[in-house]
Every structure is written in structure tokens, then in C-alpha cells.
Amino acid sequence: MELPKFILGDNTDLPNAIFVIHTEFPRFIINLENDEIEWLEDFDQHDEKELVNETEIVIREASEFYDREVSRYND
């Protein structure tokens, strides 16, 4: 199965939360309500160095993905 890079998620138990799931390395779920991130990877020291460099980029991409999806619903 081919998954998209980002997937939107929500849950009625957390009605104000909007989740974006990043399916590629480093896999994570970000709650756009409070920018809390849940990492779905285990990292070693080498990964942590790469993670620091990539985190800002993929979080920005996740926010841009959400904005794009919302704008498509409004069209």
C-alpha cells in the first residue's frame, strides 16, 4: 500500500485537536492545536543529529499540508 506523506486525523474525544500524521522518516503525529509532537520512531545518537536538522522542515511541511487541505475544503 502506498501512503501519502501526510494524513489528517481527528478524534471526538479531543474536539479542538487537529492531528497531522507524517508517514515517512521521521514518523510522527503533531497536534496542531498545541504543536505537541508524538514521535513514532526510536532514535539513536546518529538519528538525533539528523532529527534536529529535519524537524523544523517537516513540521513546517505538516502545517502547510493542513493549510492546503483546509483551503481545498473551502473551495
Backbone as CSV, one residue per row, in Angstrom:
resi,resn,N_x,N_y,N_z,CA_x,CA_y,CA_z,C_x,C_y,C_z
1,MET,0.852,-1.171,0.000,0.000,0.000,0.000,0.899,1.234,0.000
2,GLU,0.541,2.173,-0.825,1.266,3.436,-0.848,0.510,4.450,-0.003
3,LEU,1.203,5.031,0.954,0.589,6.025,1.829,1.028,7.423,1.415
4,PRO,0.155,8.408,1.579,0.594,9.787,1.361,1.562,10.191,2.469
5,LYS,2.353,11.210,2.194,3.340,11.676,3.172,2.662,12.193,4.441
6,PHE,1.516,12.856,4.297,0.774,13.407,5.429,-0.675,12.925,5.385
7,ILE,-1.245,12.701,6.572,-2.640,12.308,6.715,-3.247,13.170,7.824
8,LEU,-4.458,13.684,7.597,-5.178,14.430,8.634,-5.926,13.464,9.531
9,GLY,-6.013,13.794,10.808,-6.764,12.973,11.738,-7.467,13.834,12.767
10,ASP,-8.578,13.330,13.275,-9.270,13.995,14.377,-9.900,12.927,15.255
11,ASN,-10.404,13.365,16.388,-10.986,12.444,17.340,-12.011,13.206,18.164
12,THR,-13.204,12.646,18.312,-14.259,13.347,19.049,-13.953,13.488,20.533
13,ASP,-13.031,12.680,21.055,-12.638,12.834,22.461,-11.792,14.086,22.671
14,LEU,-11.193,14.588,21.609,-10.388,15.816,21.642,-10.904,16.746,20.549
15,PRO,-12.057,17.367,20.768,-12.737,18.093,19.685,-11.974,19.289,19.124
16,ASN,-11.056,19.864,19.877,-10.308,21.024,19.380,-8.991,20.636,18.718
17,ALA,-8.608,19.393,18.850,-7.332,18.942,18.309,-7.446,18.602,16.832
18,ILE,-6.424,18.954,16.092,-6.293,18.570,14.689,-4.935,17.915,14.559
19,PHE,-4.924,16.672,14.124,-3.689,15.915,14.028,-3.240,15.795,12.583
20,VAL,-1.940,15.926,12.381,-1.331,15.616,11.094,-0.350,14.488,11.360
21,ILE,-0.507,13.403,10.604,0.361,12.231,10.750,1.365,12.253,9.610
22,HIS,2.639,12.220,9.949,3.718,12.179,8.962,4.142,10.722,8.836
23,THR,4.020,10.141,7.632,4.206,8.705,7.457,5.608,8.303,7.013
24,GLU,6.468,9.284,6.749,7.833,8.991,6.335,8.783,9.312,7.482
25,PHE,10.029,8.836,7.373,11.003,9.110,8.428,11.291,10.592,8.510
26,PRO,11.285,11.167,9.670,10.924,10.587,10.955,9.409,10.635,11.147
27,ARG,8.813,9.485,11.390,7.362,9.389,11.535,6.924,10.044,12.849
28,PHE,5.850,10.824,12.764,5.338,11.491,13.967,3.891,11.888,13.755
29,ILE,3.252,12.241,14.855,1.920,12.844,14.838,2.059,14.184,15.548
30,ILE,1.572,15.241,14.902,1.605,16.564,15.532,0.173,17.018,15.760
31,ASN,-0.067,17.535,16.940,-1.353,18.122,17.285,-1.229,19.617,16.990
32,LEU,-1.892,20.089,15.959,-1.763,21.493,15.567,-2.415,22.454,16.553
33,GLU,-3.227,21.932,17.457,-3.838,22.790,18.483,-2.768,23.355,19.415
34,ASN,-1.786,22.518,19.760,-0.772,22.946,20.729,0.657,22.628,20.288
35,ASP,0.834,22.159,19.045,2.137,21.811,18.465,2.859,20.691,19.207
36,GLU,2.116,19.900,19.973,2.713,18.751,20.655,2.994,17.659,19.623
37,ILE,4.171,17.036,19.732,4.580,16.007,18.783,4.753,14.680,19.504
38,GLU,4.218,13.641,18.888,4.432,12.269,19.358,5.248,11.565,18.279
39,TRP,6.483,11.203,18.629,7.364,10.531,17.676,7.010,9.051,17.616
40,LEU,6.986,8.509,16.417,6.675,7.105,16.210,7.940,6.322,15.863
41,GLU,9.072,6.871,16.190,10.383,6.272,15.905,11.179,6.186,17.201
42,ASP,12.091,5.236,17.235,13.113,5.203,18.276,14.390,5.743,17.642
43,PHE,15.031,6.660,18.318,16.193,7.336,17.748,17.460,6.957,18.495
44,ASP,18.543,6.794,17.738,19.855,6.667,18.359,20.564,8.016,18.209
45,GLN,21.795,8.119,18.689,22.504,9.402,18.663,22.668,9.927,17.241
46,HIS,22.947,9.048,16.288,23.098,9.480,14.899,21.785,10.041,14.370
47,ASP,20.680,9.370,14.653,19.364,9.829,14.217,19.007,11.170,14.843
48,GLU,19.379,11.369,16.091,19.033,12.614,16.780,19.662,13.812,16.095
49,LYS,20.876,13.676,15.600,21.513,14.781,14.873,20.740,15.099,13.606
50,GLU,20.357,14.057,12.865,19.560,14.255,11.654,18.189,14.808,12.002
51,LEU,17.608,14.330,13.088,16.287,14.758,13.518,16.247,16.260,13.792
52,VAL,17.258,16.773,14.454,17.314,18.206,14.751,17.272,19.009,13.455
53,ASN,17.995,18.540,12.450,18.041,19.255,11.177,16.723,19.164,10.413
54,GLU,16.053,18.034,10.512,14.849,17.789,9.727,13.560,18.219,10.411
55,THR,13.549,18.306,11.730,12.318,18.566,12.480,11.632,19.848,12.048
56,GLU,12.356,20.918,11.983,11.752,22.203,11.618,11.132,22.134,10.225
57,ILE,11.801,21.471,9.307,11.310,21.372,7.934,10.013,20.576,7.871
58,VAL,9.992,19.384,8.487,8.789,18.543,8.370,7.617,19.107,9.150
59,ILE,7.861,19.813,10.226,6.763,20.458,10.950,6.176,21.585,10.111
60,ARG,7.018,22.351,9.450,6.528,23.394,8.556,5.727,22.767,7.409
61,GLU,6.230,21.662,6.851,5.513,20.970,5.782,4.158,20.445,6.269
62,ALA,4.100,19.957,7.495,2.836,19.465,8.053,1.824,20.598,8.168
63,SER,2.277,21.760,8.615,1.382,22.922,8.722,0.920,23.385,7.351
64,GLU,1.833,23.384,6.381,1.471,23.767,5.014,0.475,22.772,4.415
65,PHE,0.679,21.486,4.696,-0.260,20.466,4.235,-1.651,20.735,4.801
66,TYR,-1.736,21.008,6.089,-3.026,21.284,6.717,-3.688,22.502,6.066
67,ASP,-2.925,23.580,5.908,-3.476,24.793,5.294,-3.994,24.507,3.887
68,ARG,-3.242,23.713,3.117,-3.653,23.363,1.757,-4.954,22.555,1.773
69,GLU,-5.031,21.578,2.675,-6.232,20.742,2.750,-7.448,21.562,3.148
70,VAL,-7.301,22.435,4.110,-8.425,23.275,4.559,-8.871,24.195,3.425
71,SER,-7.926,24.749,2.697,-8.302,25.639,1.592,-9.064,24.861,0.510
72,ARG,-8.758,23.600,0.314,-9.471,22.787,-0.680,-10.899,22.509,-0.214
73,TYR,-11.112,22.351,1.094,-12.469,22.155,1.605,-13.301,23.419,1.409
74,ASN,-12.651,24.569,1.541,-13.360,25.845,1.414,-13.682,26.200,-0.018
75,ASP,-12.997,25.588,-0.984,-13.221,25.915,-2.408,-14.469,25.327,-2.956
